[in-house]
Amino acid sequence: MASKKKQQDGLIAIEGELTIYTVMELKDKFLGGLLTNDVLTLDLSEVSEFDGAGLQLLIMAKQGATALNKSFRITNQSPVIVELLDLSSLTGFFGE
């Protein structure tokens, strides 16, 4: 039963940058999480840098989850995540 739970609830913790320098690597990780889980949860508590490319990646992941009829959520947002989501008026888009 535990393996089924794991397949249904994918958790990816991001540490360090969520920027133009890391989005290609993270994109593959996010897409893999969406394809193998019913829920993709991103723990962003340890994100130290976040830019427009990182924001685009989060939007793509949420839209991908919607297209696949899966759930997407972000949790434990670091201050840099909160700041950019507030500045871009996208806090509500991510359900926060």
SULHUPE-V988197 format. One record per pair of residues at least 6 apart in sequence whose ideal C-beta (glycine too) atoms are under 6 Angstrom apart, sorted by the first residue. I is the first residue (numbers start at 1). J is the second residue. D is the distance in whole Angstrom. If there is no record, write none. Layout:
# SULHUPE-V988197
I;J;D
I;J;D
This chain:
# SULHUPE-V988197
8;38;4
9;39;5
10;33;4
10;37;3
10;40;5
11;41;5
12;33;6
12;42;5
13;43;4
14;44;6
14;47;5
15;46;4
16;48;6
17;49;4
18;47;5
18;50;5
18;54;4
19;49;5
19;51;5
19;54;5
20;53;4
23;53;5
23;57;5
27;57;6
30;61;5
33;40;5
34;40;5
34;64;5
34;65;6
34;68;6
38;70;6
39;71;4
40;65;6
40;72;5
41;73;5
42;74;5
43;75;5
43;76;5
44;74;6
44;77;5
44;78;6
44;81;5
45;76;4
45;78;6
47;78;5
47;81;6
50;80;5
50;81;5
50;84;5
62;72;5
65;72;4
74;94;6
85;91;5
